Amino acid sequence: MGRLASAYGQAVTAHRRARDRWIRARALLDRLAGQPVPERTVDLVARLGRLAAGLTAPTAPATRPPGEPAPVRVGDATTADGRFPLLLPLGAGRHLAISADARDPRVAVLLRVLVLRLLATTPPGAVRVVGIDPAALGATFLPLRPLREAGVLGATATTEAEIGALLDAAEAHARAAQQADRDDHELLLVVAASVPAPRELARLAALTHAGPAAAVCVLLAGHPAAPPGPAAPLGATTTLRLDERYAWVGDPPGHPFGDDGTGLAVPVLLDGDPPQEAVRSLAGRLAAAVRRDAALHVADLLPEWRWTESARAGLRTVVGRAGREPVTLAFDDATPHWLVGGRTGAGKTVFLVDVLYGLAARYSPADLQLWLLDFKEGVSFTEFVPTERDPSFLPHARTVGVESDREYGLAVLRELRRELGRRAEEFKRHGITKLADLPADAAVPRIVTVVDEFHVLLAGNDRLAREAVDLLEELARKGRSYGVHLVLASQSTTGVEALYGRAETLFGQFALRVALPGGEAVLGPRAATVTAGTVGTAVVNTAAGAPGADLLVRFPDAHADARQVARLRYELWDDRPEGWPPPAVFRGYEPAHLEDEPAAAALRPGARRPSVLVGRTVDVAGSPARFALDAGPGRHLAVVGTAATGAHVLRAAALSLARQHAPGEAEFVLAPLVEAADELADETAAGIKAAGHPVTVIDAAGLRGRIGELAADPGQRGRTYLVVFGVDAAGATLARTDPETFRSGHDDLRALLRQGPGHGVHLLGWWRGLRRFADDLGGSQNRDDVACLVALNVPGADLGLHLGVTDLTYTPRADRALLVDRHAQRTALIVPFVRPGYRPEDEER
Ligand SMILES: Nc1ncnc2c1ncn2[C@@H]1O[C@H](COP(=O)(O)OP(=O)(O)OP(=O)(O)O)[C@@H](O)[C@H]1O
């Protein structure tokens, strides 16, 4: 009887509660719809359905008023009289906690549904999503990949360190939003799988208490509402409890379903996974809108006035925007050097070009000098140098290397070190330690050195790479005080062999890190708290990659703004001081011609020590590569290698000599012994004749005879130049012994080599092999008899062996040669002179 009475009592209470709710619901609907509420429950359910449909219709997106939560559908509430869509308030300080985590597939689906719907109800760019998913390693978010590519969904945190960093960033976002009191974007933080540790949970709970101004919305799965669940009271959070089949929804904050605190009395069937097509189309729409919204131009970052800023304490420029705020970065005591990472095509070059124009617009060329080095094929810095079509240049540019050789890079670094030395002397003279203390009349510009694709410079572990690392380390260490700043950019900052064990010392000096897409490694081994997902964005960290200091920045596309940029360059070029020189330019792809060489044009008859010009040195000044052919022993020229360039080098050498003698003062004997050289030999002969000198053309037998004569009696009859195209082709002839004198041609050749220079006789020869050359000399003990060497495609190891040098680094390339002057102990990489129109790399492929 007692049990019956109790059951009856419960039924009455339940009925009363249901009736109260019903009345309240009718009153509410009345207010909402301004229409009388239907008497029958089925009609009421249908009305609720229509209301919800109206609130979540596709025409409704982006209409959510700022600061208001979005009504987001989670599924269908099921009653005996039908179903109606259940909407929950999310965003603007309203959160959701779910009893199970995303390892329950229904929860994973729900989270994805909520992310999509929340994004769909807000304007593009107004919500950014980040996820925590340690138990499922990010699997929950995989189906949302298109959103990641659209730059709306950040990287998912799966490790303790990543979660810590993500929470750091979320808290920083909340603080910034509260302080700025401005509705920039909302952060949707989704905790998908596994209950967070108490510490993290406490931090999440604090975020739910932070209020709407914090602009953070937390979706927290795996948070059982009742003990034994973790006891971290959440603020402004609707709870959702799952049983075997249904979800049970608690009261939304501030708008309870009833007054007894038990939430919605009817169960809810959760919605299924959204179709991939819907994800893709939403992502496409958001990405397009984000791009449109984000349009940022180079001109937006430029100062109103040119060259008005002082570089004494450092250089600064606006590189882009974070949200709507301009982001200024500096080369100063705190961030003297920058490290920039990003995969190929991530926008590195564009970012650097933005920075360079930004600096060039702010500081005059007297305050700022640019040394630009690019190691890749492409056009990174070509716009800063004059060309035939466009004579303008950036007056700040002092040296520019395009498609630079590593040797050129090294030459630039050495030159920078010399500059450091000069500055150190100046500082000493003035008794100062800081650039800012130099008196105005002794002021020097700050130097920004950009090395794009610097890993090429450090490739391998050869002597060059090691020296480059040493130089970079020294420049980075001392540069801060002397106003020499480095920007190292690369697609990979790890795995550079020459840096093993030294990366930390070197990069430790680079306090400013810029991570473009795929370049997160520059931020260090920890996870990025924000990631640059799309081209045109970068994560900037001014604390050497320390967690919590990441800032996502958008920067403009200087390539797309080519007209704005060209206008600026012309403006700056026009304003350059009178007589300001253009930059020294090294173009790695450009062949060298005697005809374009200023040093060749300056040659005049009557030179005391005539010299041969053979190419352009790969150095900062692009100085001419030359050998003096004086009376010293060994002053002959050997060009060695099978490459046809050998004949071109001989041509340049002979023509340059012809310019240094008055007519009649020198005799040229040409021996074209290989067919490949015939045309060039004819051309050389014509050139020499045009300069007024007698030319004799001989064959192998004639050469044998002439060598014999000259060896027997070098005489003293002015100058004689023996120019032999393909000396090796005369091998058999020279090997024969004269039956009368018992001397072979080789004997005479060696005698001539030894005595010739003292009597004004010099041999200029092209040998097509190092072995033949060494044999003709009579072994390596005679190697000093020809002291001037231009090595073409000769393996570095063989050359080292011939020269008796152990640490020679030379890798033959089509349009490069190694100049070796044994007397001056000089080796230098050169671009050998070729006849205009000839491209070694085309011919020798
Ligand atoms: N801020 C930007 N907004 C939109 N597009 C950009 C932006 N920056 C770069 N891009 C585009 O990305 C492409 C690649 O840029 P960039 O040449 O700078 O890449 P990179 O990292 O230097 O690549 P690589 O190393 O292959 O030369 C260009 O076509 C450029 O127009």
The ligand as a Gaussian input file, in Angstrom:
#p B3LYP/6-31G(d) Opt

LIG

0 1
 N       50.878000      37.467000     -48.839000
 C       50.521000      36.718000     -49.859000
 N       49.255000      36.636000     -50.237000
 C       48.899000      35.864000     -51.291000
 N       49.744000      35.149000     -52.026000
 C       51.023000      35.193000     -51.688000
 C       51.479000      35.966000     -50.593000
 N       52.797000      35.797000     -50.491000
 C       53.165000      34.961000     -51.474000
 N       52.098000      34.606000     -52.193000
 C       52.128000      33.760000     -53.382000
 O       52.784000      32.549000     -53.104000
 C       53.648000      32.201000     -54.168000
 C       54.999000      31.813000     -53.644000
 O       55.615000      32.930000     -53.012000
 P       57.193000      33.049000     -52.870000
 O       57.827000      33.022000     -54.202000
 O       57.464000      34.186000     -51.998000
 O       57.492000      31.691000     -52.122000
 P       58.861000      31.119000     -51.586000
 O       58.605000      30.602000     -50.237000
 O       59.942000      32.133000     -51.745000
 O       59.006000      29.935000     -52.557000
 P       60.283000      29.307000     -53.206000
 O       61.178000      28.971000     -52.068000
 O       59.779000      28.149000     -53.963000
 O       60.798000      30.395000     -54.109000
 C       53.690000      33.397000     -55.111000
 O       52.997000      33.068000     -56.290000
 C       52.994000      34.483000     -54.394000
 O       52.208000      35.295000     -55.247000

